[in-house]
Amino acid sequence: MSVEPERAEASPAAEHVAEAMIKLWQQAHEDVAPTVSEGQMRILLALGTQPTDPDRIAGDLRVSASWATRLLDHLVQRTLVRRLPSGEFSLTGAGKGVLEATRQRRRQLLEQTLVTAAPPDRPVLRDTFNQLYGAVCPLTWVPRSRSPL
């Protein structure tokens, strides 16, 4: 069985871009909201645009309901999330602001990466970033890998 040369070369390139995207995501988070933990950021992302109950968030993130509720309570104390009379939670203006500022910073970092890349690499990077963005954009949240790899 032979491996197509393009496929063999694409895999390390795709891995490199994926690693760069993860670093950019983390850097944007640290730049905008360094006091918001990774878990709290995952909760903010999971809340999305509609009120959601803690059990659904826990299920979506594949965590225990007590973990999700504890982080939600911390986010309520920080005024990034509000608890509704229905028992559901929703983002406050401040919570939405943190997410939007993080997205804007991520876009800035991506643009910087493209500008500083070698000219022949720019079209490939831009196409790959656009493809990744198209795949990730519809997701409400990005799950944490449970794989040890």
C-alpha positions as CSV (number, residue, x, y, z in Angstrom):
1,M,0.0,0.0,0.0
2,S,1.5,3.3,-1.0
3,V,0.9,6.7,0.7
4,E,0.1,9.6,-1.6
5,P,2.9,12.1,-1.4
6,E,0.5,15.1,-0.9
7,R,-1.2,13.3,2.0
8,A,2.2,12.5,3.7
9,E,3.2,16.2,3.4
10,A,-0.2,17.6,4.4
11,S,-0.3,15.8,7.7
12,P,2.7,17.5,9.4
13,A,1.5,20.9,7.9
14,A,-2.0,20.4,9.3
15,E,-0.6,19.4,12.7
16,H,1.6,22.5,12.7
17,V,-1.4,24.7,11.9
18,A,-3.5,23.0,14.5
19,E,-0.9,23.5,17.2
20,A,-0.5,27.2,16.1
21,M,-4.3,27.6,16.4
22,I,-4.3,26.1,19.9
23,K,-1.5,28.4,21.0
24,L,-3.3,31.4,19.5
25,W,-6.5,30.5,21.3
26,Q,-4.6,30.2,24.6
27,Q,-2.7,33.4,24.0
28,A,-5.9,35.4,23.2
29,H,-7.5,34.0,26.4
30,E,-4.5,35.0,28.5
31,D,-4.3,38.4,26.9
32,V,-7.9,39.3,27.4
33,A,-9.0,37.4,30.5
34,P,-6.0,36.1,32.5
35,T,-8.1,35.7,35.7
36,V,-10.8,33.5,33.9
37,S,-9.7,29.9,34.2
38,E,-9.7,27.5,31.3
39,G,-12.7,25.8,32.8
40,Q,-14.6,29.0,33.3
41,M,-13.9,30.0,29.7
42,R,-15.3,26.6,28.5
43,I,-18.4,27.3,30.5
44,L,-18.8,30.8,28.9
45,L,-18.4,29.2,25.5
46,A,-20.9,26.5,26.3
47,L,-23.5,29.0,27.4
48,G,-23.5,30.5,23.9
49,T,-26.4,32.8,23.1
50,Q,-29.3,31.1,24.9
51,P,-30.0,30.4,28.5
52,T,-28.9,26.9,29.4
53,D,-29.4,24.7,32.5
54,P,-26.4,23.3,34.4
55,D,-27.1,19.7,33.5
56,R,-27.0,20.4,29.8
57,I,-23.8,22.4,30.1
58,A,-22.3,19.5,32.1
59,G,-23.4,17.0,29.4
60,D,-22.1,19.2,26.6
61,L,-18.7,19.5,28.3
62,R,-18.7,15.9,29.5
63,V,-18.1,16.9,33.1
64,S,-20.0,16.4,36.3
65,A,-23.0,18.5,37.1
66,S,-21.3,19.6,40.4
67,W,-18.2,20.8,38.5
68,A,-20.3,22.8,36.1
69,T,-22.5,24.3,38.8
70,R,-19.5,25.2,40.9
71,L,-17.9,27.1,38.0
72,L,-21.2,28.7,37.1
73,D,-21.6,30.0,40.6
74,H,-18.0,31.5,40.4
75,L,-19.0,33.1,37.1
76,V,-22.1,34.5,38.7
77,Q,-20.0,36.0,41.5
78,R,-17.8,37.6,38.9
79,T,-20.9,39.0,37.1
80,L,-20.0,37.2,33.8
81,V,-23.1,34.9,34.1
82,R,-26.5,35.4,35.7
83,R,-28.8,32.8,37.2
84,L,-32.3,33.1,35.9
85,P,-35.5,32.4,37.9
86,S,-36.0,29.3,35.8
87,G,-32.7,27.9,37.2
88,E,-31.0,28.4,33.8
89,F,-27.9,30.5,33.4
90,S,-27.1,33.1,30.7
91,L,-24.2,35.3,29.8
92,T,-24.2,38.9,31.1
93,G,-23.1,41.8,29.0
94,A,-19.7,41.4,30.7
95,G,-19.5,37.7,29.9
96,K,-20.4,38.4,26.2
97,G,-17.8,41.1,26.3
98,V,-15.1,38.7,27.4
99,L,-16.0,36.2,24.7
100,E,-16.1,38.9,22.0
101,A,-12.8,40.5,23.2
102,T,-11.2,37.1,23.1
103,R,-12.4,36.5,19.6
104,Q,-11.1,39.8,18.4
105,R,-7.7,39.2,20.0
106,R,-7.6,35.8,18.4
107,R,-8.3,37.4,15.0
108,Q,-5.5,39.9,15.6
109,L,-3.0,37.2,16.5
110,L,-4.0,35.2,13.4
111,E,-3.5,38.2,11.2
112,Q,-0.1,38.8,12.8
113,T,0.8,35.2,12.2
114,L,-0.1,35.6,8.5
115,V,1.7,38.9,8.1
116,T,4.9,37.6,9.7
117,A,4.8,34.3,7.7
118,A,7.1,33.8,4.8
119,P,5.4,35.1,1.7
120,P,5.1,31.7,0.0
121,D,3.5,30.3,3.1
122,R,0.8,32.9,3.5
123,P,-1.7,31.6,1.0
124,V,-1.5,28.1,2.5
125,L,-1.8,29.4,6.0
126,R,-4.7,31.7,5.1
127,D,-6.5,28.8,3.4
128,T,-5.9,26.4,6.3
129,F,-7.0,29.0,8.9
130,N,-10.1,29.7,6.8
131,Q,-10.9,25.9,6.6
132,L,-10.3,25.5,10.3
133,Y,-12.4,28.5,11.1
134,G,-15.2,27.2,8.9
135,A,-15.1,23.9,10.8
136,V,-14.9,25.4,14.3
137,C,-17.1,28.4,13.9
138,P,-20.4,26.6,14.0
139,L,-19.4,24.9,17.3
140,T,-20.7,26.5,20.4
141,W,-17.7,25.2,22.4
142,V,-14.5,23.5,21.7
143,P,-14.3,20.2,23.7
144,R,-11.2,19.4,25.7
145,S,-9.6,16.3,24.4
146,R,-9.6,13.3,26.7
147,S,-6.9,11.6,24.6
148,P,-3.5,11.4,26.2
149,L,-1.9,12.2,22.8
